[in-house]
Amino acid sequence: MAKIHLVLQAKGGVGKSVISAMLAQYHQAQGKVPLCIDTDPMNATFTGYAALNVRKLTLLNGDEIDVRNFDTLLDWLASSEVDAIVDNGAATFVPLVNYLMITQTPALLAEQGHELVIHTVVTGGQALVDTVSGFSHLISQFPDPATFVVWLNPYWGPIESDGKPFWQFKGYLEHRSRIAAVITIPAMQAATFGRDVEDLLKARLTFDEALAAPDRSLAIRQRLKLYRQALFEEITASGVL
């Protein structure tokens, strides 16, 4: 059985590609080589990671799903003997989710012996309301069988509303029976860890590439190593991989 990791969120710029890249690197750290696919037509960030060998596939033709390319995606996933990670952009969110439902793709993948794991993002700051709404809509749309993982991204601020943490949000309480895990992306000190990780992401480098680079100081490499350790411990504790 392969696990099909589908990263979805209606809001753009909230860290979907970062999560896809981190999932791929986590697999590599476990000695696995995942199938990585980027379907974002606007910002092919995931494809930018040369070390991850990401396949690029355009799923949109105008405002509609390109049926032939979707067929290609489904063939890749159904025949995969390794875990797959699919990064999907905000522009394709609505048509792709609708098409997945029309074609009953979750059930089809289950028939092929695969487990569908849907990852979505909730952020702090101005996008909090939109990402919580997107998460609730997404989980309401998908029938079983599908496993849901929520990533909390505090980069833009604390994930809380009226003093309540995510665990007390109405959306979480309504859907918690379908949420397999909540992964919190480690908060970072902006001037040190934050800057180091941001430079890493802008350069589309994996942790391994950055740690092997001789032009990075020992202190920077140590901070990146500690950040990777904290993030990977969060992923391990989730039990979804």
HELIX and SHEET records of a PDB file:
HELIX    1   1 LYS A   16  ALA A   29  1                                  14    
HELIX    2   2 PHE A   46  GLY A   48  5                                   3    
HELIX    3   3 ALA A   50  LEU A   52  5                                   3    
HELIX    4   4 VAL A   67  SER A   79  1                                  13    
HELIX    5   5 ALA A   90  THR A   92  5                                   3    
HELIX    6   6 PHE A   93  ILE A  102  1                                  10    
HELIX    7   7 THR A  105  GLU A  111  1                                   7    
HELIX    8   8 GLY A  125  ALA A  127  5                                   3    
HELIX    9   9 LEU A  128  GLN A  141  1                                  14    
HELIX   10  10 PRO A  154  TRP A  156  5                                   3    
HELIX   11  11 PHE A  166  GLN A  168  5                                   3    
HELIX   12  12 LYS A  170  HIS A  175  1                                   6    
HELIX   13  13 ARG A  176  ARG A  178  5                                   3    
HELIX   14  14 ALA A  190  GLY A  194  3                                   5    
HELIX   15  15 ARG A  195  LYS A  202  1                                   8    
HELIX   16  16 PHE A  207  ALA A  212  1                                   6    
HELIX   17  17 LEU A  218  SER A  238  1                                  21    
SHEET    1   A 7 ARG A  55  LYS A  56  0                                        
SHEET    2   A 7 LEU A  35  ASP A  38  1                                        
SHEET    3   A 7 ALA A  84  ASP A  87  1                                        
SHEET    4   A 7 LYS A   3  VAL A   7  1                                        
SHEET    5   A 7 GLU A 115  THR A 123  1                                        
SHEET    6   A 7 THR A 147  ASN A 153  1                                        
SHEET    7   A 7 ILE A 179  THR A 184  1                                        
SHEET    1   B 2 LEU A  60  ASN A  61  0                                        
SHEET    2   B 2 GLU A  64  ILE A  65 -1                                        
SHEET    1   C 2 GLU A 160  SER A 161  0                                        
SHEET    2   C 2 LYS A 164  PRO A 165 -1                                        
END                                                                             
